[in-house]
Amino acid sequence: MEKQVDYIIFGQGIAGTVLAYTLIQNGKKVHIVDDNSISACSRVAAGNFNPIVFKRLVKSWMADELIPFADHFYRECEQFLNQEFYWKKEIVKIFAEENERDFWLKKSSDESVSNYLNKNIDSEFFPDIIHNPLGATFVKGAANLFVSKYLADFRNYFIENGLLSAEKFDYQDVIPNASGVTYKNIQAKKLIFCEGYKIMDNPFFNWIPLKPAKGEVITVKIKDLPTDKIINKGVYMLPIGDDLFIVGTTYDWNNLNDDPTEKARNEIAEKLSKVLKVPFEIVDQQAGVRPSVNDRRPVIGLHPEYTSLGVFNGMGTKGVMLSPYFSEHFYLHLEKGNILDKEVNISRFQK
Ligand SMILES: Cc1cc2nc3c(=O)[nH]c(=O)nc-3n(C[C@H](O)[C@H](O)[C@H](O)COP(=O)(O)OP(=O)(O)OC[C@H]3O[C@@H](n4cnc5c(N)ncnc54)[C@H](O)[C@@H]3O)c2cc1C
């Protein structure tokens, strides 16, 4: 064998990147294999994380644990690479109906979520640009990761340090053996699959009941909107500089590919035109397929038979917020024998 490592990681989306960094920080040797033209999911992700589920105004699952962990994690990544890609950003909620505003005001005094819901209503939030007759307020504690930059910066680091093979992987070359696993000329203790929804093609793990959802976003040019806040009214508008905003998103459980569609473009543009009083220009459109499962929890753990093979997947709509905390959780399981939380443990799908 030409190379010996502790872990081979298949896939350099958000899941594979975050896991690789976690392992490296804990002194493990890793090698990553990824052809990033196969799935665009992480690269098209807006990178928002929101501690609140807007419809019910309840806390997003484990928000109190996930958010501080992710804050610390991404800031540490910035220092490690000497780059910038992570910002705390308020999410401005524009009310569409009176009962929505009344519900917000009621919930903002509810102890379970009050630390995330601002109490004051702003009736003057960009009234010349946004339809805002019922006022606006904001979610505290939200943040944004510039995911495509995060992935590109880490890719450069991995390549410069000889830690990444930029190629399509072939499952036939994965050979579990007595001392771990080999992949081509690499021997490792374990190989962790992080290939997003493409795990459906994985002969070792295709029994995981994935329910992938295609999503699309458009990039639009809008003048004179704030550049430090994410605005939400049915669609989100994420500022990315130069008067450009990423606007999304859609859900399609049938057409699982990365091809942008006219239907999604029209759907998002129609929603956006109900928010804005001013015209906007669509300059780009992107699509990706989210690796979701029915119970909306990550899927983490080792193969029941080939214990040198594992998965770190199922990040669904929240890869940015979930990956840091659960990569540490997985590391502690792999290296220290800690028990995996049963809500995320792959064993929940074993018959
Ligand atoms: C439109 C849209 C908006 C989103 N917005 C957000 C958001 O705001 N916040 C958030 O937290 N999440 C968001 N998400 C969800 C987020 O993108 C996912 O949770 C996350 O990207 C999943 O990452 P992953 O690493 O598991 O999979 P992927 O990103 O799919 O990564 C898998 C990697 O493996 C590679 N690969 C697969 N098969 C092979 C092979 N055979 N050989 C070589 N390489 C291979 C792929 O090319 C890819 O690089 C959004 C998703 C979409 C579609």
The ligand as an ORCA input file, in Angstrom:
! r2SCAN-3c Opt
* xyz 0 1
  C     -31.303     24.866     -2.863
  C     -30.770     24.393     -1.545
  C     -30.608     25.305     -0.514
  C     -30.099     24.862      0.716
  N     -29.923     25.786      1.708
  C     -29.407     25.384      2.907
  C     -29.168     26.332      3.924
  O     -29.425     27.530      3.764
  N     -28.667     25.880      5.104
  C     -28.348     24.546      5.308
  O     -27.878     24.180      6.396
  N     -28.556     23.632      4.345
  C     -29.091     24.025      3.164
  N     -29.317     23.099      2.182
  C     -29.069     21.682      2.506
  C     -27.594     21.365      2.402
  O     -27.162     21.726      1.135
  C     -27.364     19.872      2.679
  O     -27.743     19.573      4.009
  C     -25.888     19.521      2.513
  O     -25.363     20.084      1.352
  C     -25.650     18.023      2.456
  O     -24.260     17.864      2.343
  P     -23.550     16.490      2.079
  O     -22.107     16.739      2.246
  O     -24.192     15.424      2.901
  O     -23.876     16.099      0.556
  P     -23.342     16.742     -0.827
  O     -23.290     18.215     -0.733
  O     -24.196     16.146     -1.892
  O     -21.848     16.223     -0.961
  C     -21.530     14.978     -1.482
  C     -20.205     15.071     -2.224
  O     -19.862     13.755     -2.669
  C     -19.519     13.806     -4.054
  N     -19.800     12.500     -4.657
  C     -20.971     11.818     -4.645
  N     -20.832     10.656     -5.310
  C     -19.537     10.612     -5.739
  C     -18.744      9.650     -6.484
  N     -19.252      8.489     -6.919
  N     -17.444      9.945     -6.711
  C     -16.873     11.110     -6.272
  N     -17.573     12.028     -5.586
  C     -18.879     11.786     -5.316
  C     -20.399     14.931     -4.591
  O     -19.973     15.441     -5.828
  C     -20.298     15.945     -3.464
  O     -19.131     16.736     -3.595
  C     -29.795     23.496      0.932
  C     -29.936     22.589     -0.119
  C     -30.415     23.028     -1.345
  C     -30.558     22.034     -2.466
*
